[in-house]
Amino acid sequence: MANPRLQLILAAATVTLCGSAHSQATHGSVVSGDGGNNDSTQQTLRHRVISQVLELGIVVHSVIIGISLGASKDPSNIKPLMIALSFHQMFEGIGLGGCITQANFKLRSLVMMVAFFCLTTPLGVLIGYGISSRYSENSPTALIVEGLLNSVGAGILIYMSLVDLLAEDFKNEKVQNNGKLQLGVILCMLIGAGLMSMLAIWA
């Protein structure tokens, strides 16, 4: 597979955007007006769609990362890559967890979504390990498949983070009416993206 360092760099900013946006959104969502119940129902449905699409992007991305780790033939790369991936998956989980919390899923759906998130990276590792002996990371087929999956996952994550997550937080009334809060949100977002990108140093 391609160098996992590149994958981490490309995904780091969008993953952090998801986490930082929803840590703010959890405290900033406001439902007002006379049609409160209807608005609340629509908001819940919206958050459910966001959670499901976001999980789809994360699942695709996590499988690719797992395959990269499992197919790695250099033992010296495994330990630093494991450390980087552990933090990477933790922040992805924070972002997805914020979405799922707002969506008010039933227990069965909640368990299924958590299970999918927890199992996709180990599944990717098993796949990568199974094909490592007969797999050429530079073959045209491997590059095409990896490129397609990476582009799908990255596209979903970028769209969700910018359109459905960050945009909603910056449009929030509390943020719009408070310059200090706006500055704080921007700084936290940039710091988070920078810290996530630094994980690539050890990948």
N, C-alpha and C positions, 0 to 999 in steps of 0.2 A: 504494500500500500504506500501511498505518498507519505511524506514526512509528517508525523502527527503534530509537529511544532506549527506548521502552516495552518493545519486545521484548527488548532487551539487559538491562534491569533485571529483567524477569520471569525470564529464563533464567540470569542471572549466578549467583545463589545456588545453584541446583540443579546447575549445571555444576561449580561449585567444590566442592560437596559430593562430587560424583563423584570429582574429582581428589584431594582431600585424603583421602577415605576409602580410596581404593585405593593411594595412596602409603603409607599406614599398613598396609593389609591385605596388601600384598606382603611385608612383613616380619613380619606378625603372625599369619598363618594357621598353625594347629597341627593336625596329624593324629596322634592317639595311639590307644592301645589295641591289642588283639591283632588285630583285623580291620583292620589298617592299609591293606592293598591295597584292600579293598572301600570303606573310607572315602575313600581317595584317589581312586578311580574316581568315586564319587558327588560328591565335591568338584569334580573336573574337569568332570563333566557340568553341575553347578550353575553353575560359572563360565562355561561355554560358553553356557548359556541366558541368564545375566545379560549377557554380552557382546553377544549377538545382539539382545536386547530393547533394551539401552542404545543400541546402534548404530542401531536403528530409530528411537528417539526423537530421536537426534542428527541423523540423516539428514533426517527431516521438518523439524526445526527449522532445519537448515542451508539447505535449499531455500528456506524462507520468508525467511530473512535475505538470501540471495542475490538473490531476486526484489526485495526491498526496495531493495537496493543498485542492481540493474540498472535498476529503474524510476524511480530518483531523477532528477528533472529539474533539480535545483539543483546546479550544479558546485561550489559552495562547500561542499556537504555531503559530497562524495565522499571527499576526502582524510582528514578526521577520522573518517569512518565506516570507511574502509579500515584506519586505524590501530587503531581499537577492535575491529573484526572480526578483525584479525590476532591480537591478544592473546586475544580470545575463543575463536577456533578453536584456538589453541595450547593453552590450558588444557583445552578439551574433548578435544583429542587426548591430553593427558597422562592424563586420567581414563579414556578409552576404552582407551588403551594399557596401563594397569595391569590392566584387566579381561582384555584379550586375552592378556597375558603369563601370567596365572594359568590361562587356559583351555587352554593347550597345544594350540593348533590346528595342523593340518598346514599345510605351506607354501602350498598352493594356497588354502585357506580364509583364511589370514592375508593373502595378497596381495589377495584379493577384498575383504576387510573394509577393509583400508587404502585400496584404490582407491575404494571407495564413499565413505569418509569424505573423501578428498581431492577427489573430483570433484563432490560434491553442491552445495557452495556455488558453484563456478564455473558449474555447470549452472543453478542458480537465477539467477545474474547474467545468463546468456545469455537465459533465459526472460524475465526482467524487462526486459532491453534490447529484446527482440523485441516485447514487447507495450506498451512505454512510450508509443508514439505514439498508440495507440488505447485506452489503458487509463485508466479513471477510478477512482482509489483510494477514492473515497467512494461508489461505486455500491453498491446493496444486494447484488448478486451477489458483488462483490469482497470486501465486508466479511464475508459469510457464509462464503465459501470460506476466507478468511484466518483467520477465527475458528475454524472447524472444524479446520483444520490446526494452528493454534497450540495449541488445546486438547488435541488428540491428543498432539502433541510434548511439551507442558508436563506433561501428566498422566503420561506414561511416565517422563519425567525425574524428576519429583517422587517418584513411587512407587519407582523404582529407587534413587534417592539415599537416601531415608529408610528403606525397608524392607530392601533387599538390600545396601546398601553401608554406610551409617553404623551401622545397628543391629548389623551383624556385627562392626564394629570395637569398638563400645562393649561388646559381650558377650565380647570376647576376654579370655582369662584374664589376660594380662599387663596389660591396661588396667584390669581389675576390681580387681587386687591392688596397684595403684600409683596413689596419689592424685595424685602429681606428673604422671604420664603422662596421667591423665585430664584434668587441667587443661591440660596442653600440647596434647592433641588438640582440646579445646574451643576454646582460644585460636587455634590454627592454623586451625581451621574458620571461626571468626568473622572472623579477619584476611583469610583468602582470600576469603570472601564479600564482605567490605567492599571489598577491592581490585578484585574483578571488577565490583561495582556501580559503582565509580568510573569504569569505562570508559564508562558511559552519559553522563558529562559531555561527552565529545568526540564522541558519536554524533549 
